[in-house]
Amino acid sequence: MKKVLFVLSAVVFYCACAFADKVSVDIYETSAECSGKKIGTVKAEDSDKGLVLKVNIKGIPEGEHGFHVHEHPSCAPAAGPDGKIVAALAAGGHYDPDNTGKHLGPYGEGHKGDLPVLTADKKGKIKQTVTAPRLTVADIKNRSIMIHAGGDNYSDDPLPLGGGGARIACGVVK
């Protein structure tokens, strides 16, 4: 009997792993006028360690870039509080289902939209795999993935939202 239970448990575990949810997201340049050309993809897949994101992008300025899940499934420009049109502003703010209002990084207890920082090489390429331990594919569906112009210090000090600044690339998760 124990042997049968062990085999059944192994089959259930294998099936659960074999059918882990995954999604591929096309990433586009952003501007205040409209979305630009496709510059790469982010492939997301559930794992036992959280959401694994495989980033393959070209045409990004060299250096570190903030990387986030935003609340709305849009990369369209929109008017900011001052009336100026801002690239990808229709994506809304960082994904924060628990309304923490805190920016504490992918491993902290703040909002869940924080993803690990990406780094573009001298040729403007990002080929990097990162893990977001508190997210799943289901969490990011019908949202957007954003890459910011600057890095991210996972704090709201000295600049809000980690200091990432402008939204330079975006993709909608379907």
N, C-alpha and C positions, 0 to 999 in steps of 0.2 A: 504494500500500500504506500509506504514512504517513497519507494522508487517511482511509482505512478505520479504522486503529487509533485515530486521533484521534476519529472519530465514535463508535466503540465505547466508548472511554474516557469520553466525554462522556455517553453513555447510561447507563453503569454508575454514574458519579458522580451523575447526576440521579436514578436509581432509588434509590440509597442515601440521598440527601437526602429524597426524597419519602416514604420509608418509615421515617424516623427514629422510634424508639420514643417513645411518649408515654403519659401516664397522668394522670387527674384524681383528686384526693384530697379527700374531704369532711372539713372540719375542725369539731370540736365543742368546746364548753366542757368543762372537766374539773372534777371535784370528788372529795372523798374518798368520796362515796356512789356515784356512777356518772358516766357520760358525760352531759353536758347537751345543750342544743339545738345544732343546726347553726348555725355562724356564718360559714361561707364555704367557699372552695375554694383548693387549690393545684394548679395545672396544671404538670406537669413534662414536659420534652421534651429529648431529646438534641440537641446542636448541635456544631459543630466547635470551640466554645470550652468545652464541658463541659455540665453539666446546667443548663438554663434553667428557673427556677421563677417562675411568674406567680401572685402571691399576691393574693387578693381576699377580705378578711375584714372584718367589722364587729363591734363590741362588745368591743373590746380596750382596756384602759386606755391613755391617751395616753403617748407616749414610746417609748424603745427597748426591744426585746425580743430575747432570745437565740432563735435558730432552729436546730434540729438534726434530724438523722436519728438515731433511736434504734434499738437492735438488734432488738427484738421487735415483731411485728405486733399490738400490743394497746394500748389506751388505758384499760384497766381500772385501778381503784385496787388497791393491794396493801399489805401490811404491810411497813413499813420495819424496819431492824435493831432499833429500840426497841419494835417491836410496834404502833406507831401506823399507822393507815391513811393512805396518801399518794395523792393524785390522780395517776392515770396511771403509777404506779410499775411496773406490769406491762410497760411498754414497755422496761424495762431501761435500761442506760446508753447513752452515745453510741456510734454505730456505729464500731467500731475493728477492722476485719478484720486489720490487721497487728500488733495488740496493742502499739501504740506507748505507750499509757498517757499520751500527751501531748495537751494542749489548745492548739493553735497556730493556729487559724483556718482558713478555707477555702483559703487560699493557702499555708499552712505544711505542714510534713512530719509533723504529728501525726495524730490520728485523723481519719477521713474524715467523721465526723458533723457537723462544724462547717459551718454555712451562714452566709451574710452576715446581719448584724443587720437586723431589720425595725424600722420606725418607724411607730407609729400616730399619726394626726393628732388634733386636739382633739375630733373627733366619734367617736373610737375606730375609725377605718377605716384599714386597710392595703390600699393598691392599689399594689403594687410588683413589679418584675421584678428578680430577682437571678440570678447565675450561680455555680455551684459547679464550678470547673474540674476537679476530680479525681473527679467522680462521673458516673454514667450512670443512666438509668432502671432498667436491670437491677440496679444496686447497691442501689437503694432499694426494689425490690419485696419484699414480705413483711417490711416493716419499718414503723416509724411515723415521722411527722413531728411535731415538738413545738415549741410556742411557750412561752417562759418569761416569768415576771412581770417580770424585770428585763433590762437590757442584757447585753452580753457583751464582755469585754475580751480574749478569746482567750488567756487565761492562767489558771493555777491560783493566782495570787497577786494580790491579797490573799485572794480567796475561791476555793474550788474551782470548776472547770468554768466559769470566766469570770464568775461571780457572778450568773448568770441567775436563780437561785432557783427558786421554785415553778413547777410545770407547769400552765399555765392554759388551753392549747388543744392538741388532738391529733387526728390523723387516721391511719388505717391505709392503707398503700399496698398495693393488691391487684394 
